Amino acid sequence: MDNNDTPQQDPKSIGRKVYEWLISVGVPAVLAAGLVAAAYGLLVYFGMITLTSCTVSYTKLPDGTVSAQGAVAKPVHVTK
């Protein structure tokens, strides 16, 4: 089974849904936003949400020209 067969939800859309749910049950908007932000912070801290990374390298030659190379790496979700 290919890993791309199962679509994954965007963390922002999940956070928006949680925020709207908290508002609907009567939590003040500022507190709801703080709770969602704290949840994001914890998930990033524990590595459950993997962020993209990028690498860039450059070389400056004696004649003054600069050669640059870069790449953006998308995280790969591995399931067992």
Secondary structure as UniProt FT lines:
FT   HELIX           3..5
FT   HELIX           11..24
FT   TURN            25..26
FT   HELIX           29..45
FT   TURN            46..47
FT   STRAND          53..60
FT   TURN            62..63
FT   STRAND          66..73
//
